[in-house]
């Protein structure tokens, strides 16, 4: 996996967990689509 994708996945997951926020809000904060957030955190989760 590309290193920048792995970093983004970890940042997204930590952001969502730490702030108890939604995929929609995380997508807006990171400037990416909801689909990308969902794909990242589900595909690379464990």
Long-range contacts (C-beta under 8 A, 24 or more apart in sequence): 1-44, 5-40, 6-44, 8-40, 9-40, 9-41, 9-44, 12-37, 12-40, 12-41, 13-41, 13-45, 16-41
